[in-house]
Amino acid sequence: MHLSLVSLAKPVLHGYFRSSCSWRVRIAFALKGIEYDQVTVNLIKDGGQQEFQSVNPMQQVPAVEIDGITLCQSLAVIQYVDETRPGAKLLPADPKKRAQVRMISDLIASGIQPLQNLYVIQKIGADKVQWSQHFIDRGFKALEPILKQTAGKYCVGDEISMADICLVPQVYNAERFKVNMDQYPTIKRLNQTLLEIEAFKVSHPSNQPDTPADMSA
């Protein structure tokens, strides 16, 4: 009975409007039709991070309070809600396609995004744009030929998956750091297609409660 009552509570997403990892979770919730509450964590202000430490000792977003537990990694959150909530499946049933989705998701979430997250580029300082461009280009040069092999309408075949959820926020980061996306036609096409989908629009950084007025849609 206790678990049922806990499960009825809305998940709480601790996030930041421009965090690509928070955006992944917002996309997944939108695709699954999950209603949730948001708590803003201002990553720019140290005070906000210190208050957040009790929720996530790594002081990173997202953190999601759901079903009586707290999950602090976006891919863990996405896979948990996919396994416990009805709606669109974010991981394919076919083992080969599921492995491809996980491969692409991990390539982005482990091999590209961490090298230009806020903590890293603050440490890099004045060279942050050049640094970010280098590592995004390095990752996209690997990702482009993989997607040429796996993609249909979306990253893996013709169904939206966790791979697509990871791709769009990473392209947003690439554009923010002035990466030339014409070098990556498959990535560019997929991103354009996905941005037309409502779940990607409502979860966009320009549409969040903590989006600055000059960046709002």
Backbone as JSON, one array per atom type, in Angstrom:
{
  "sequence": "MHLSLVSLAKPVLHGYFRSSCSWRVRIAFALKGIEYDQVTVNLIKDGGQQEFQSVNPMQQVPAVEIDGITLCQSLAVIQYVDETRPGAKLLPADPKKRAQVRMISDLIASGIQPLQNLYVIQKIGADKVQWSQHFIDRGFKALEPILKQTAGKYCVGDEISMADICLVPQVYNAERFKVNMDQYPTIKRLNQTLLEIEAFKVSHPSNQPDTPADMSA",
  "N": [[0.83, -1.2, 0.0], [1.91, 1.19, 0.81], [3.87, 1.63, -1.19], [2.24, 2.0, -3.41], [0.95, 4.4, -2.79], [3.15, 6.12, -2.72], [3.92, 5.92, -5.38], [1.89, 7.29, -6.62], [2.46, 9.93, -6.26], [3.61, 12.94, -7.83], [6.56, 12.9, -9.81], [9.55, 14.68, -8.93], [11.55, 16.92, -10.51], [14.72, 18.06, -10.24], [16.41, 20.53, -11.75], [18.02, 22.41, -14.41], [17.56, 25.01, -16.73], [19.18, 25.07, -19.08], [20.73, 22.86, -18.94], [21.84, 20.03, -20.57], [21.51, 17.44, -19.73], [19.37, 17.59, -17.94], [17.46, 18.37, -19.78], [17.23, 16.05, -21.32], [15.78, 14.38, -19.55], [13.43, 15.86, -19.28], [12.45, 15.65, -21.92], [12.0, 12.87, -22.05], [10.01, 12.54, -20.06], [7.98, 14.05, -21.25], [7.51, 12.59, -23.62], [6.57, 10.22, -22.5], [4.31, 11.1, -21.3], [4.29, 11.95, -18.63], [3.41, 13.68, -15.79], [4.99, 16.18, -13.84], [6.76, 17.87, -11.18], [8.86, 20.76, -11.03], [11.98, 21.73, -9.67], [14.08, 24.38, -9.53], [17.55, 24.46, -10.03], [20.12, 26.55, -9.73], [22.82, 26.52, -11.57], [24.85, 28.3, -11.96], [25.24, 29.74, -9.68], [27.02, 29.31, -6.74], [25.89, 29.02, -4.22], [23.37, 27.91, -4.67], [24.09, 25.37, -5.55], [25.28, 24.3, -3.24], [23.12, 24.08, -1.47], [21.79, 22.12, -2.81], [23.23, 19.86, -2.44], [22.44, 17.91, -0.59], [20.5, 16.55, -1.95], [21.72, 15.58, -4.3], [24.81, 14.4, -3.98], [26.88, 14.78, -5.83], [26.33, 17.21, -6.83], [25.18, 17.82, -9.29], [22.89, 18.27, -12.01], [20.45, 16.35, -13.81], [18.44, 15.63, -10.88], [16.12, 13.34, -9.78], [13.3, 12.87, -7.87], [11.43, 10.13, -7.3], [8.93, 7.72, -6.9], [9.68, 7.2, -4.25], [12.43, 7.09, -4.25], [15.62, 8.6, -5.1], [17.03, 9.49, -8.12], [19.99, 10.14, -9.92], [21.24, 10.33, -12.4], [20.82, 10.99, -15.82], [20.35, 9.0, -17.83], [19.79, 6.78, -16.28], [17.41, 7.62, -15.1], [15.76, 7.87, -17.37], [15.67, 5.2, -18.31], [14.52, 3.98, -16.1], [11.91, 5.16, -15.94], [10.98, 4.25, -18.34], [10.76, 1.57, -17.89], [8.88, 1.44, -15.89], [6.62, 2.95, -16.41], [3.68, 3.48, -18.41], [3.07, 4.06, -21.96], [4.87, 5.53, -24.76], [7.57, 3.51, -25.83], [10.93, 3.8, -24.96], [13.17, 2.39, -25.35], [14.03, -0.02, -27.71], [12.34, -3.17, -28.37], [13.71, -5.15, -29.76], [16.77, -6.83, -29.4], [19.2, -6.13, -30.75], [18.71, -3.58, -31.82], [18.15, -2.27, -29.43], [20.64, -2.4, -28.17], [22.07, -0.78, -29.94], [20.81, 1.67, -29.51], [21.57, 2.14, -26.86], [24.34, 2.25, -27.19], [24.68, 4.59, -28.8], [23.53, 6.49, -27.1], [25.26, 6.33, -24.89], [27.66, 7.06, -26.11], [27.23, 9.76, -26.57], [26.44, 10.7, -23.99], [28.52, 9.94, -22.32], [30.88, 10.22, -23.81], [30.95, 12.69, -25.14], [29.32, 14.91, -24.1], [30.12, 15.33, -21.29], [32.56, 16.66, -21.5], [32.06, 19.27, -22.14], [30.5, 20.25, -20.11], [29.17, 22.48, -17.58], [30.85, 22.72, -15.27], [33.34, 21.85, -16.22], [33.95, 23.64, -18.38], [34.06, 26.01, -17.0], [36.41, 25.67, -15.6], [38.22, 25.59, -17.72], [38.11, 28.16, -18.75], [39.05, 31.03, -20.59], [39.49, 29.74, -23.0], [37.28, 28.22, -23.55], [35.41, 27.99, -25.7], [36.86, 27.11, -27.96], [37.86, 24.72, -26.87], [35.44, 23.32, -26.39], [34.38, 23.14, -28.99], [36.34, 21.49, -30.17], [36.05, 18.99, -28.82], [33.38, 18.36, -29.24], [33.32, 18.22, -32.05], [35.12, 16.08, -32.36], [33.63, 13.99, -31.2], [31.3, 14.03, -32.82], [32.34, 13.36, -35.3], [32.73, 10.67, -34.97], [30.14, 9.86, -34.36], [28.53, 10.51, -36.59], [29.06, 8.62, -38.83], [28.16, 6.3, -37.56], [25.43, 6.81, -37.15], [24.62, 7.0, -39.79], [24.51, 4.35, -40.42], [22.62, 3.29, -38.63], [20.31, 4.83, -38.61], [16.88, 5.57, -39.4], [14.05, 7.19, -39.85], [14.53, 8.26, -37.41], [17.13, 8.13, -34.85], [17.72, 5.37, -34.46], [16.36, 3.34, -36.55], [12.84, 3.75, -37.13], [11.51, 4.62, -34.9], [11.17, 6.75, -32.11], [13.68, 7.03, -29.65], [15.76, 6.54, -26.7], [18.22, 7.31, -27.7], [17.65, 9.42, -29.47], [16.7, 11.22, -27.64], [19.04, 11.88, -26.35], [20.51, 12.97, -28.42], [19.43, 15.48, -29.4], [19.72, 17.55, -27.31], [22.53, 17.58, -27.33], [23.19, 18.52, -29.87], [22.13, 21.07, -29.62], [23.97, 22.12, -27.79], [26.24, 22.01, -29.43], [25.59, 23.9, -31.4], [25.43, 26.13, -29.81], [28.13, 26.48, -29.21], [29.1, 27.13, -31.65], [29.7, 25.15, -33.55], [30.22, 23.85, -36.79], [27.58, 22.57, -38.28], [27.04, 21.64, -40.78], [28.9, 19.82, -41.55], [27.98, 17.44, -40.67], [25.69, 15.85, -41.88], [23.76, 13.82, -41.4], [23.33, 13.87, -38.62], [22.41, 16.5, -38.47], [20.05, 16.38, -40.01], [18.47, 14.54, -38.53], [18.22, 15.93, -36.11], [16.76, 18.22, -36.9], [14.36, 17.02, -37.68], [13.47, 15.91, -35.23], [13.12, 18.18, -33.64], [10.72, 19.14, -34.48], [8.82, 17.76, -33.15], [6.38, 17.63, -30.6], [7.06, 16.93, -27.91], [9.76, 17.52, -27.79], [9.73, 20.21, -28.23], [8.25, 21.38, -26.05], [9.89, 20.79, -23.96], [12.16, 22.2, -24.4], [15.04, 24.3, -23.73], [14.35, 27.01, -23.98], [11.8, 27.21, -23.03], [11.36, 26.93, -20.28], [10.66, 27.16, -16.67], [12.75, 28.56, -15.42], [14.03, 29.86, -17.45], [15.88, 32.58, -18.67], [14.52, 35.84, -19.38], [15.43, 37.0, -21.78], [16.04, 34.82, -23.27], [13.83, 33.34, -23.69], [11.26, 31.61, -25.49]],
  "CA": [[0.0, 0.0, 0.0], [2.81, 2.36, 0.89], [4.49, 1.83, -2.49], [1.22, 2.53, -4.31], [0.77, 5.81, -2.47], [4.36, 6.81, -3.17], [3.92, 5.94, -6.84], [0.9, 8.25, -7.09], [3.01, 11.28, -6.17], [4.31, 13.41, -9.02], [8.02, 13.01, -9.71], [10.11, 16.04, -8.8], [12.79, 17.07, -11.28], [15.64, 19.14, -9.9], [17.13, 20.73, -12.99], [18.45, 23.74, -14.85], [16.96, 25.13, -18.05], [20.12, 24.84, -20.18], [21.43, 21.58, -18.75], [21.41, 19.04, -21.56], [21.08, 16.23, -19.03], [18.01, 17.87, -17.48], [16.6, 18.38, -20.96], [16.94, 14.65, -21.66], [14.71, 13.89, -18.68], [12.18, 16.56, -19.66], [11.96, 15.03, -23.15], [11.47, 11.54, -21.73], [8.74, 12.72, -19.35], [6.99, 14.51, -22.22], [7.18, 11.47, -24.5], [5.82, 9.22, -21.74], [3.11, 11.72, -20.74], [4.44, 11.98, -17.17], [3.34, 14.99, -15.14], [6.02, 16.28, -12.82], [7.07, 19.19, -10.64], [10.25, 21.16, -11.24], [12.7, 22.58, -8.72], [15.21, 24.96, -10.25], [18.88, 24.5, -9.41], [20.91, 27.5, -10.5], [24.18, 25.99, -11.63], [25.82, 29.39, -12.01], [25.45, 30.25, -8.32], [27.54, 28.28, -5.84], [24.96, 28.82, -3.11], [22.34, 26.98, -5.11], [24.66, 24.02, -5.58], [25.51, 23.85, -1.88], [21.82, 23.67, -0.95], [21.39, 20.95, -3.58], [24.13, 18.74, -2.15], [21.74, 16.86, 0.13], [19.72, 15.8, -2.94], [22.7, 14.87, -5.11], [26.14, 14.75, -3.48], [27.72, 15.22, -6.95], [25.93, 18.59, -7.15], [24.89, 17.9, -10.72], [21.52, 18.0, -12.41], [19.24, 16.33, -13.02], [18.12, 14.65, -9.85], [14.67, 13.11, -9.84], [12.67, 12.14, -6.78], [10.36, 9.36, -7.94], [8.59, 6.43, -6.28], [10.35, 7.04, -2.97], [13.89, 7.08, -4.41], [16.21, 9.71, -5.85], [17.94, 9.06, -9.18], [20.82, 11.31, -10.21], [21.85, 10.28, -13.73], [19.71, 11.1, -16.75], [20.04, 7.74, -18.5], [19.14, 5.92, -15.28], [16.03, 8.1, -14.96], [15.03, 7.53, -18.6], [15.43, 3.76, -18.35], [13.59, 3.64, -15.02], [10.53, 5.49, -16.3], [10.58, 3.4, -19.46], [10.43, 0.25, -17.35], [7.83, 1.5, -14.85], [5.49, 3.78, -16.81], [3.13, 3.17, -19.73], [3.34, 5.06, -23.0], [5.87, 5.23, -25.8], [8.77, 2.82, -25.35], [12.13, 4.58, -25.28], [14.19, 1.39, -25.71], [13.37, -0.99, -28.58], [12.25, -4.56, -27.9], [14.73, -5.93, -30.45], [18.04, -6.7, -28.67], [20.23, -5.42, -31.52], [18.37, -2.16, -31.84], [18.29, -1.76, -28.07], [22.07, -2.2, -27.96], [22.47, 0.4, -30.72], [20.32, 2.85, -28.79], [22.43, 2.35, -25.68], [25.65, 2.65, -27.7], [24.62, 5.99, -29.21], [23.27, 7.28, -25.89], [26.5, 6.38, -24.09], [28.66, 7.84, -26.84], [26.93, 11.18, -26.31], [26.36, 11.03, -22.56], [29.81, 9.68, -21.67], [32.03, 10.56, -24.64], [30.93, 14.05, -25.69], [28.73, 15.95, -23.25], [30.83, 15.71, -20.06], [33.73, 17.5, -21.77], [31.69, 20.69, -22.18], [29.51, 20.66, -19.11], [29.47, 23.79, -16.98], [31.99, 22.65, -14.36], [34.57, 21.72, -17.01], [34.29, 24.85, -19.14], [34.46, 27.05, -16.04], [37.83, 25.43, -15.3], [38.99, 25.89, -18.93], [38.21, 29.62, -18.8], [38.96, 31.81, -21.83], [39.56, 28.85, -24.17], [36.18, 27.26, -23.47], [34.74, 27.77, -26.98], [37.76, 26.25, -28.75], [37.86, 23.42, -26.2], [34.15, 22.66, -26.62], [34.31, 22.79, -30.41], [37.23, 20.36, -30.44], [35.55, 17.72, -28.33], [32.13, 18.06, -29.93], [33.71, 17.74, -33.38], [35.71, 14.74, -32.22], [32.53, 13.06, -30.97], [30.39, 13.99, -33.96], [33.01, 12.63, -36.38], [32.46, 9.26, -34.7], [28.7, 9.62, -34.32], [27.93, 10.64, -37.92], [29.02, 7.35, -39.59], [27.33, 5.33, -36.84], [24.04, 7.13, -37.43], [24.35, 6.64, -41.18], [24.22, 2.91, -40.44], [21.5, 2.89, -37.76], [19.15, 5.73, -38.66], [15.8, 5.63, -40.36], [13.52, 8.53, -39.6], [15.16, 8.7, -36.16], [18.52, 7.65, -34.69], [17.75, 3.93, -34.68], [15.12, 2.97, -37.2], [11.76, 4.72, -37.32], [10.85, 4.89, -33.62], [11.93, 7.62, -31.2], [14.29, 6.26, -28.57], [16.67, 7.25, -25.8], [19.28, 7.9, -28.5], [17.15, 10.71, -29.95], [16.62, 12.08, -26.46], [20.4, 12.35, -26.08], [21.07, 13.7, -29.57], [18.96, 16.86, -29.58], [20.43, 18.48, -26.43], [23.94, 17.7, -27.71], [23.25, 19.43, -31.02], [21.92, 22.41, -29.06], [25.28, 22.54, -27.26], [27.13, 22.23, -30.57], [25.23, 25.18, -32.01], [25.81, 27.17, -28.84], [29.57, 26.69, -29.3], [29.41, 27.51, -33.05], [30.19, 24.03, -34.36], [29.64, 23.83, -38.13], [26.78, 21.35, -38.37], [26.97, 21.16, -42.17], [29.82, 18.68, -41.66], [27.34, 16.25, -40.11], [24.34, 15.94, -42.46], [22.82, 12.89, -40.77], [23.0, 14.45, -37.31], [21.62, 17.71, -38.71], [18.7, 15.98, -40.45], [17.75, 13.95, -37.4], [17.9, 16.99, -35.15], [15.68, 19.04, -37.46], [13.13, 16.22, -37.6], [13.07, 15.75, -33.84], [12.69, 19.46, -33.07], [9.33, 19.39, -34.88], [7.95, 16.93, -32.31], [5.91, 18.44, -29.47], [7.78, 16.63, -26.68], [11.05, 18.2, -27.84], [9.45, 21.65, -28.16], [7.84, 21.82, -24.71], [11.0, 20.56, -23.03], [13.29, 23.01, -24.87], [15.53, 25.28, -22.75], [13.7, 28.32, -24.11], [10.42, 27.12, -22.53], [11.38, 26.43, -18.91], [10.34, 28.17, -15.66], [13.93, 29.34, -15.05], [14.66, 30.43, -18.64], [15.94, 34.05, -18.61], [13.57, 36.49, -20.29], [16.02, 37.27, -23.08], [16.23, 33.55, -23.98], [12.54, 32.67, -23.77], [10.67, 31.49, -26.82]],
  "C": [[0.86, 1.25, 0.0], [3.42, 2.66, -0.47], [3.5, 2.44, -3.47], [1.01, 4.01, -4.07], [1.96, 6.64, -2.93], [4.33, 6.97, -4.69], [2.92, 6.95, -7.4], [1.43, 9.68, -7.07], [3.71, 11.66, -7.46], [5.82, 13.32, -8.81], [8.43, 14.48, -9.58], [11.45, 16.06, -9.51], [13.55, 18.29, -10.78], [16.51, 19.36, -11.13], [17.45, 22.19, -13.25], [18.07, 23.86, -16.32], [17.9, 24.73, -19.18], [20.96, 23.58, -20.01], [20.92, 20.57, -19.76], [20.93, 17.76, -20.88], [19.68, 16.4, -18.45], [17.03, 17.83, -18.65], [16.26, 16.96, -21.4], [15.76, 14.12, -20.85], [13.38, 14.57, -19.02], [11.59, 15.97, -20.94], [11.32, 13.68, -22.84], [10.12, 11.64, -21.02], [7.64, 13.15, -20.33], [6.55, 13.38, -23.14], [6.32, 10.42, -23.79], [4.51, 9.79, -21.16], [3.12, 11.79, -19.23], [4.35, 13.42, -16.68], [4.35, 15.03, -14.0], [6.15, 17.71, -12.33], [8.55, 19.47, -10.88], [10.76, 22.0, -10.08], [13.94, 23.07, -9.44], [16.48, 24.92, -9.42], [19.73, 25.42, -10.27], [22.37, 27.09, -10.47], [25.25, 27.08, -11.63], [26.18, 29.86, -10.6], [25.89, 29.12, -7.39], [26.57, 27.98, -4.7], [23.88, 27.82, -3.46], [22.85, 25.55, -5.12], [24.86, 23.47, -4.17], [24.21, 23.37, -1.25], [21.36, 22.36, -1.59], [22.16, 19.7, -3.2], [23.43, 17.6, -1.43], [20.89, 16.0, -0.8], [20.66, 14.96, -3.8], [24.1, 15.27, -4.66], [27.11, 15.18, -4.58], [27.43, 16.66, -7.36], [25.78, 18.79, -8.66], [23.4, 17.68, -10.94], [21.54, 17.11, -13.64], [19.35, 15.4, -11.81], [16.61, 14.54, -9.85], [14.24, 12.3, -8.62], [11.43, 11.46, -7.35], [10.17, 8.03, -7.2], [9.39, 6.16, -5.01], [11.86, 6.92, -3.05], [14.34, 8.33, -5.14], [17.22, 9.14, -6.84], [18.68, 10.28, -9.71], [21.55, 11.26, -11.55], [20.73, 10.19, -14.76], [19.36, 9.77, -17.42], [19.4, 6.74, -17.54], [17.68, 6.32, -15.12], [15.21, 7.66, -16.18], [14.7, 6.04, -18.64], [14.46, 3.33, -17.25], [12.15, 3.96, -15.41], [10.05, 4.65, -17.47], [10.14, 2.02, -18.97], [9.22, 0.27, -16.41], [6.59, 2.28, -15.27], [4.99, 3.36, -18.19], [3.5, 4.25, -20.75], [4.42, 4.6, -23.95], [7.1, 4.57, -25.18], [10.01, 3.54, -25.86], [13.33, 3.69, -25.58], [13.49, 0.31, -26.54], [13.33, -2.39, -27.96], [13.34, -5.43, -28.52], [16.09, -5.75, -29.78], [19.12, -5.93, -29.43], [19.96, -3.92, -31.56], [18.52, -1.53, -30.46], [19.77, -1.5, -27.75], [22.57, -0.99, -28.73], [22.01, 1.69, -30.05], [21.21, 3.16, -27.6], [23.82, 2.81, -26.1], [25.67, 4.13, -28.04], [24.41, 6.9, -28.0], [24.54, 7.43, -25.06], [27.59, 7.17, -24.79], [28.47, 9.33, -26.56], [27.08, 11.51, -24.83], [27.68, 10.84, -21.82], [30.99, 10.23, -22.47], [32.08, 11.98, -25.16], [30.51, 15.07, -24.63], [29.55, 16.31, -22.0], [32.01, 16.66, -20.29], [33.38, 18.97, -22.01], [30.56, 21.0, -21.21], [30.03, 21.89, -18.34], [30.72, 23.75, -16.1], [33.31, 22.62, -15.13], [34.92, 23.03, -17.69], [34.6, 26.04, -18.22], [35.95, 26.9, -15.69], [38.72, 25.79, -16.5], [39.16, 27.4, -19.1], [38.09, 30.18, -20.21], [38.96, 30.93, -23.08], [38.36, 27.92, -24.29], [35.5, 26.99, -24.82], [35.58, 26.83, -27.85], [37.78, 24.83, -28.19], [36.58, 22.65, -26.54], [34.0, 22.25, -28.07], [35.14, 21.55, -30.72], [36.6, 19.04, -30.04], [34.17, 17.37, -28.91], [32.42, 17.55, -31.34], [34.27, 16.32, -33.32], [34.61, 13.69, -32.04], [31.62, 12.91, -32.17], [31.02, 13.28, -35.16], [32.87, 11.12, -36.2], [30.97, 8.95, -34.83], [28.07, 9.63, -35.71], [27.93, 9.31, -38.7], [28.21, 6.26, -38.89], [25.86, 5.55, -37.18], [23.67, 6.86, -38.89], [23.96, 5.18, -41.3], [22.92, 2.57, -39.71], [20.2, 3.65, -38.03], [18.15, 5.34, -39.73], [15.28, 7.06, -40.27], [14.19, 9.13, -38.37], [16.52, 7.99, -36.01], [18.67, 6.15, -34.95], [16.39, 3.53, -35.27], [14.12, 4.11, -37.24], [10.95, 4.98, -36.06], [11.76, 5.78, -32.76], [12.44, 6.79, -30.03], [15.16, 7.17, -27.69], [17.82, 7.9, -26.57], [18.88, 9.28, -29.02], [17.08, 11.72, -28.81], [17.99, 12.66, -26.12], [20.92, 13.26, -27.2], [20.69, 15.18, -29.58], [19.64, 17.85, -28.61], [21.9, 18.65, -26.8], [24.1, 18.59, -28.93], [23.02, 20.87, -30.58], [23.24, 22.96, -28.5], [26.25, 22.85, -28.4], [26.84, 23.58, -31.22], [25.58, 26.34, -31.09], [27.3, 27.5, -28.93], [30.04, 26.82, -30.75], [30.09, 26.39, -33.84], [29.47, 24.07, -35.72], [28.9, 22.52, -38.36], [26.64, 20.83, -39.81], [27.91, 19.99, -42.42], [29.14, 17.35, -41.32], [25.89, 16.18, -40.6], [23.32, 14.99, -41.82], [22.37, 13.42, -39.41], [22.09, 15.66, -37.5], [20.19, 17.36, -39.12], [17.88, 15.42, -39.3], [17.32, 15.0, -36.4], [16.73, 17.85, -35.64], [14.34, 18.31, -37.38], [12.59, 16.15, -36.18], [12.55, 17.05, -33.24], [11.28, 19.85, -33.5], [8.33, 18.64, -34.0], [7.64, 17.68, -31.01], [6.71, 18.19, -28.19], [9.13, 17.32, -26.62], [10.87, 19.72, -27.75], [9.15, 22.09, -26.73], [8.96, 21.68, -23.69], [12.22, 21.43, -23.33], [13.74, 24.01, -23.81], [14.87, 26.65, -22.83], [12.3, 28.36, -23.51], [10.32, 26.68, -21.08], [11.1, 27.54, -17.89], [11.52, 29.07, -15.3], [14.65, 29.91, -16.27], [14.71, 31.96, -18.5], [15.05, 34.66, -19.69], [14.14, 36.69, -21.67], [16.29, 35.99, -23.89], [14.91, 32.79, -24.17], [12.0, 32.66, -25.19], [9.55, 32.51, -27.0]]
}
